């Protein structure tokens, strides 16, 4: 663990991000930076993920939100970014496409299930739930989540649940969580330039759906 290097890196990032914020917003971003330093000292975060969290946090701070990171939501769930403004809560989960070695032979199926599980499990704890990814990544978003719950075929929900049950059994993903899950937006993170752009899920699906279809990925 190299605390000095971590601190230097997060200070560099926040100083750059702070140039786009108003003076009164800077302390909100500095709070996130200090939280990440404390979490690093507990060996709970790494620098690459922390940079992504800082970029997303700055985007929300600029919109007037107070932001926390690595917030405990339940006994088993900790979200990457938790933001509040007035009576609205926002959760952002960052996905880089990493899959553990034990899923080397079913990487795509595992990753699809993980994205579904995050939307289903986390979105019930907030008013708006978003996924974020570096611009070099691609999220396999199921078309089901583009529809309102009342328009989601139960046969499709059962199909998605059966897929998730292969990977998530303790606890499993519940049918109603998939039915009622919400996806507000997708954040595309440009790490090198230090900004995140927000997209509608339908627009993101339009851009990525054809590529995933040509790759024979069933969503």
Secondary structure, DSSP 8 states (H G I E B T S, - for coil): --HHHHHHHHHHHHHHHHTTS-HHHHHHHHHHHHHHHHHHHTT---HHHHHHHHHHHHHHHHTT-EEEEEEE-SSS-EEEEEEEETTEEEEEEE------GGGTTSHHHHHHHHHHHHHHHHGGGSSEEEEEEETT------GGGGS-GGGS-HHHHHHHHHHHHTT-BTTB--HHHHHH----EEEEEETTTTEEEEE-HHHHHHHHHHHHHHTT---
